[in-house]
């Protein structure tokens, strides 16, 4: 968690959903912004444009109210109030981060302004503050102070100090207050058992140990996510990515449910974690509603979260907290696009965005050219579509975490390799490749869709390029996905294309049920593999995996194959492209 993320979690969340501040009332200044109780207190100055009710509250790093400084009607004008570092019981607050918040209507959870203030009295490791829900520790935070700039490390250890559990803060630290947040996980992200522990602050010029205990763990709360697809059918997300349900877009509604009423403080932290990990970052404010008990978040439509960079395919909602299980809900989105939104050489959108358009996504890049990426990545091509009638080229970026053997090539919708772009060993770092939209013979490629494949060591990445101007892509094979409806006979395959020694999963909906056959054929109509042959009930979805082998166990060559699902004489066919 970054500085004050948790303090701002509740406030940021309600700003996100459109009930944020009118911004007419402001905290003008807090001086000093860092102080020690017992020394000079801090003064909060604030301005009101008209006579109004005002509440000014100090919150700690876990978004819990510490003390109310002002509560009542105030006249228009400039005002000030002193905070001496005491809580509402008259006790000195521990060292750490705090937030002063100005509200004119606290009952509606609106806030008008917020500023940060630190409590700091020299070298110190304060008693922990806790987020407790229904008798359970969910999060523990430690405030600490350092008199001079120095390297520091705040770690959780076993009760006797002999075993390291997890580092929660560390690195170069300026003089002043700091915070460490512990979500009760060890370095392997496994949940720790209740019991006695030790917090150890180790700095260049200072060391302190602080014993503490973790309260019992009895309950783990469930997160479930459902999407209402284009036909109004509710589809539940899967914890297992390989079993992700297929959802036909446009999405009418997404609902995230947690099976326990959440306090405003706890919900603020949940929201902060959601936003920190990107799952809700791109939803429009007006599309979000929250139930009165903060257990249900409803998102009207679908606003392309970061986890779906190409607006179709496999993605997920994630809430990585140890007291939530499962933490992830996967979906596989299937779009029926009718056009393309153009992007320029800098991946900036050109022209209006049609919600039925395909969009190539944000480039995956790291800011410092000298940095080595943590994982293999392949950025979307820009510009996209790429046109022969302009400069006739597009640029792709990719990153390598280590020196790896690399192959970067383009294939058409039939799985034929049309251009080798890179082949050989490359050094770690970021690389750029420009493709002139020609094949290996130097001939211009016809308009249409091409997939660019990156093989780097064991990693496999792909992106999509449109060649030839304003492409109407609904008719391009391999892009316009079939709708998937479990009420009728249906068939879908993902991933598709299938690369090398990969596998694809066929999702079979038998409709009314009966005698079912699922077989793979080649382009000549010859039977390649019988995958399933049995009697089944209707109204269900049956996943069947194909490993790219025929009935003799031999791998099939690259090319186009057809999966045919037949139930009582009625058939559905899905084309599968195999790329070697």
Secondary structure, DSSP 4 states (H G I P E B T S, - for coil): --TTHHHHHHHHHHHHTT------SEEEEEESSEE-TTSSPEEEEEEESSSEEEEEEEE-TTS-EEEEEEEEEE-SEEEEEEE-SB-TTSPBPPSEEEEEEEES-GGGT--SEEEEEEE--SSEEPPPEEEEETTEEEEEEEEEEESS-EEEEEEEEETTS-SEEEEEEEEEE-SEEEEEEE-SB-TTSPBPPSEEEEEEEEETTEEEEEEEEEPP----B-EEEEEE-TTS-EEE-BSSGGGPEEEESSP-EEEEEESS---HHHHHHHHHHHHHTTTTTTS-GGGEEE-TTS-EEEEES----TT-TTSSEEEEEE---TTBSS-EEEEEEE----EE-EE-TTS-EESPPPTTEE--------S-TTPPPSS-EEPPPBSBSB-TTTT--EEEEEEESS-EEEEEEEE-TTS-EEEEEEEEEE-SEEEEEEE-SB-TTSPBPPSEEEEEEEEETTEEEEEEEEESSS--GGGSTTTSPPP--TTSEEEEEESSSEETT--EEEEEEETTEEEEEEEEEETT--EEEEEEEEEEESS--EEEEE-SB-TTSPBPPSEEEEEEEEETTEEEEEEEEEE-
